[in-house]
């Protein structure tokens, strides 16, 4: 593992200070720089059985920097995180608050109006994206669990973004196919995939359409 590179991160932060002035090429360069900086300060984890799981873990230094420079979760998000944490081990399916803050920022930077989410769980990620969408924006939230998304619905209402979120309870491949069949090709500006790993390629390819 390596140590954090504050200089690189600060350059990224400065580039994002005035989002409105960024053109698409500069936005892409900025995010590529962010990815590069992250990879340079991460390490690959190997389990006790010696198998490389090919997952990237953020170093403590980088994680501390991210937290210091990320917008903190609001009261609704904090309440949702607290309720989800009580679910036990399954709560690990929820993204972290710093990831949520990044998704909110990314949604705003690209000027997204329509988004798709594959894998909703208790709704933290969709809440973060919906917060950044314009008043007439929409996010299609794909999931198969009425139980977990029942929690999500409550917090979407509490957060005042329920009208922006269209929950589809069905296998995501079927939902994506139906969106494409209804003329939704090239209609979405942002996609977040965090569901069953075996179907990632299908989710990715259909999201690109």
Beta strands, then each sheet from edge to edge (+ up, - down):
strand 1: 42-46
strand 2: 52-58
strand 3: 114-118
strand 4: 138-143
strand 5: 165-169
strand 6: 190-193
sheet 1: 1+ 2-
sheet 2: 5+ 4+ 3+ 6+
end
